[in-house]
Amino acid sequence: MARSDPHIAAGRIRRALTQVLATCLVLSILLPAAYADTLALRGGDRLTGVLVRAGDGVVVFRTALGGLMVTPADEIEWLQTDGYFTLRLEDGVTRTGRLVREAGRQRLAGIGDDPTVELDPAAIVEATPVVLDTRRTERGDQLEQTDGALSGRIDVGYLRRWTADDFDAPYARLTLDRTTSRYHFLAESLLTVADDASWPRLFDTLAELRLARGRALESEAGVSLSRDVDRGIAFRGGVHLGAGRAWDLSSNTRLLLSAGVQGEYTRYDAGLLPGMEGRSWPARALQLDMLIDDVLREGPGALGDRGRRLLQFKYYQSEFDDWQANLYLRLRHETRLIGRVALAQELRITPDLGFDELRARAWSRLRWPLADDFALELDLRLDYESASPFDRVDRWAPSIGAGVTWEF
């Protein structure tokens, strides 16, 4: 039976992750420079960074080097921001928009159909950042200010998944979203309605809480639960902590980059695997024999983190548990294409701390609005796992689905 050298595979994983991390580092350096706020003083100086707030006759600005600068409002010639702010002016009027400089004058560009108006920076009594509801970006509408109410979306359709035992089935997805001035909550659950004894055949849910804007990095925490019969996973649960940053590249395009650590528990059950009746000890016994060969040939250093976990498995039982600590990296992109047609994409990479195993998921969703709250949806998804305790599990699991979506 042909098999690849686990050390060569681990080296390839490390090189691939190094390239991905280097790319993300370059993005994190270049994008803030391309989309930073700008503050121009009457003396001619210009600073780039992030406008934090304004009020009481001063403007608080975080420079690109990370320092806070407090400047009297009457010393500012103009401001330009990528984010949106709610401004309270001296005459009592309240306006929301983005500060821009047009034709050499300070103006406020409104949201959506709101007009662009001219204003004097010294007339700003208070300026507070506004968190925008980006769920409508996928649907194709302009970004809109949210009042913090809970919103959601229900998707129903039919999907086809290619694994060791291909299947097709109806699916349902529920998405809940809430954005306030302090946090952003997002929860998404996918369920396939496959009619078999191991129902549900595929289940996946993720709930995340992320702090609102106002800082260069936003802290985030999340909980994930899943079940995947085609991989012999009866239950998988994880908790992750990390930080990320979001860039609104335009009124219709957003980029999110985040990274952190994850603790995970997995319950394996060989009896779930299609075509594998009863216990799966021959598959794991074969891996144990291969591991013993490596140790005899290369010494104890050949074990690695995966080898140590394999030795802890109960090789002659069909059910066993596995605990694992991982890193995670996520890159998400949302944009409008033509008219109101919108595209959302996400790549999530999860290597273990020893870089011996790697999991990844990439998905893309394309939506064609039919009415204000209804749309057609095309969903592409690709799952990858570099290693499994079973020998009849494919590393790659692509799927494609189509259906309709309703927002509420």
Secondary structure, 3 states (H helix, E strand, C coil): CCCCCHHHHHHHHHHHHHHHHHHHHHHHHHHHHHCCEEEEECCCCEEEEEEEEEECCEEEEEECCCCEEEEEHHHEEEEECCCEEEEEECCCCEEEEEEEEECCEEEEEECCCCCCEECCHHHEEEEEEECEECHHHHHCCCCEECCCCCEEEEEEEEEEECCCCCEEEEEEEEEEEEECCCEEEEEEEEEECCCCCCCCCEEEEEEEEEECCCCCCEEEEEEEEEEEHHHCEEEEEEEEEEEEEEEEEECCEEEEEEEEEEEEEEEEEHHHCCCCCCCCHHHHHHHHHHHHHHHHHHCHHHCHHHHHHHHHCCCCCCEEEEEEEEEEEEEEEEEECCCCCEEEEEEEEEEECCCCCEEEEEEEEEEEECCCCEEEEEEEEEEEECCCCCCCCCCEEEEEEEEEEEEC
